[in-house]
Amino acid sequence: MTATGTADGQIAARRRASDLPGTIGGNHSARARALAGWDEWPENSQPVFQRLRSAGEELILDCNVFVERILPASVLWPLTEQQIGEYSRPFAVLREGRLPTLVWPRQIPTGGQPADVHQVCAAYAAWLASAPGLPKLLVSAEPGSIFAGPVQESCRTWPDQAEVTVPGIHFIQEDSGPRSARPSAPGSGSAPTVPVPAARQDRRPLPPAQRITRRDQS
């Protein structure tokens, strides 16, 4: 599940726990639990997401930065023009058509805000941390990006959980889709770490927010 999908999925899982065979989550998500503050954000992504909170309208609604800059910077291998075109297709309409990609980063619960999202994420994180007997699979990525530091370490404490590490930055469905879809069964212990391709060993920083400029629109 991606970030928003993780939140929706864990909400549904908590409500239907008695019918649930297990749950999978991990690297996609900055919503695995609420972040205590901006100091829990990795340094490579904190400036961009902070700016999106206060001055994101032009960056997202006019420049389509999330799809055209942040997305390509968050995968190991260059996306083809066809792939970028497909990702851009739902957000081709200026401003209103791109609103979902502005709302999402502003809803990542940080420092208690937004309060409603913080409350929901805190509730399902507490449930996962106190749900022995529910098999869980944590999918981490190397070199990774947003899912790191205190959030990742907190998730690693959940009971009856296996962890698999696959090559990827953030959007691991692009980098390691088949690998992350066929890991060892939840509850069976940690799975082997998959070597990161030599072409990209670094944790790639997101594009500096201050250097993102408005593009001419035809």
URRA-V8283 format. One line per field, one symbol per residue. psi: psi as a letter, one per 40 degrees, with the letter a starting at -180 (. if undefined). Layout:
psi=???
This chain:
psi=iadddddddddddddfddehdiihabddhefdiihdaeeeiideedddddddddfeddddddefdddeddddeeidihiidddddddddefdhicdeeddeddddeehhhfeiiddddddddddddddefgiehhihhhiiheacdgiaddddddeeiifhihhhihicdgedddfdddeefaiiheeihiihhihiddgeihhiihhdeehihihh.
